[in-house]
């Protein structure tokens, strides 16, 4: 059935009911012919990263709203939108991330909002002559960031940090901070190797992948992702000198960020995916070579992405996998509001504090450089209520951490279990004391009655014994990638 026939409406309606109830079975999402039919009937399309269809995107209507008044759009996003009348298919509707050219005066409107924005043709990391640009192929923004030239910069002796994964996911983790009451297994392996060795591993893996299946990432081989801090690399002094620091410092001063204090070089294989997480620093993310796909969610979507417990090694990361969400386990995710873009060589993405982001390399040996700046400090006398959602991210995280230091590392798991049984009843023991302490702290930012309800929402779906199951994401679409 095509068009607006009764058959089309029946197909679309039945499909939507199945989707809303339990998600789609792999037999449907893995079948290209069925997806084509559903695309015609329902207007849904397929993205390589996802195991389910999304509505046609980017949504031009949402883009018009964002570009007209970024601050008003950011203010509207402060609403969490988790209630019965909210859009339960919101997670399938991709909002566009705006794009402005290098030198545009519009950039500051997005930084002030704050809202993510892509600066096309950026020259923060100074590009070479026009002749050095490639219009196709690897899409290198600058010949200096070709793999062979990076190898020359690091030389034959210097080791770099490289992560190895048996899947396409590269989740961040810190074993030393894991004090949750269950074991943690590191999902990736940290290696030290020469950059030339890294190139051998990545190019060799890419050739093996092509021989087996041009689109496969599941041939049981290893994937590698270089993530090297550029601090202390004297050999990069001439590169640093060519970057447009005055441009960045001017923005830092205007918006009262901290001085840029950290750069990370990221070089990854095609398909390498960084699972959804948020950062507590401002980030100017420069895409120097290849393409990278990114999904972003506002800080107010925190309850929809189900952050790992604060005392877990994967703190600040989502338990839900946006590629293949388990809506039964993570029901709030259906209200999430994803923003989407494909970064190309020469793009700079402003990634505000608290915005969740999920990224995947679309080309082999994709190269990115981060510029991290501490967020603006707000003195107590300048603090305004209600707090912004990105400020509440910090409040929640610090409060959870402080509560567990005072009452025990397992207390929030016990409290979450008790609240699940009855959020109204008085809870005995340390769990009850922890609840009272948290509500009392939160009452500095909101009415006491709201603070008690907020404690329930903070812990809901997060402090459960199954957190270990979500460390290594799974995706039914791996064989089709």
Secondary structure, 3 states (H helix, E strand, C coil): CCCCCHHHHHHHHHHHHHHHHHCCCHHHHCCHHHHHHHHHHHCEECCCCCCCCEECCCEHHHHHHHHHCHHHHHHHCCCCCCCCCCCCCHHHCCEECCEEECCCCCHHHHHHHCCCEEEECCCCCCCCCHHHCCCCCCCCCCHHHCHHHHHHHHCCCCEEEEEEECCCECCCCCHHHCCCCCCCCCCCEEEEEEHHHHHHHHHHHHHHHHHHCCCCCCCCCCEEEEEEECCCCHHHHHHHHCCCHHHHHHHHHHHCCCCCCEEEEEEECCCCEEEEECCCEEEEEEEEECCEEEEEECHHHHHHHCECCCCCCCCCEECCCCCCCCCCCCHHHHHCCCEEEEECCCCEEEECCCCEEEEEECCCCEEEEEEEEECCCCCHHHCCCCCCHHHHHHHHHHHHHHHHHHHCCCHHHHHHHHHHHCCCCCCCHHHHHHHHHHHHHHCCCCCHHHHHHHHHHHHCCCCCCCHHHHCCCCCCCHHHC
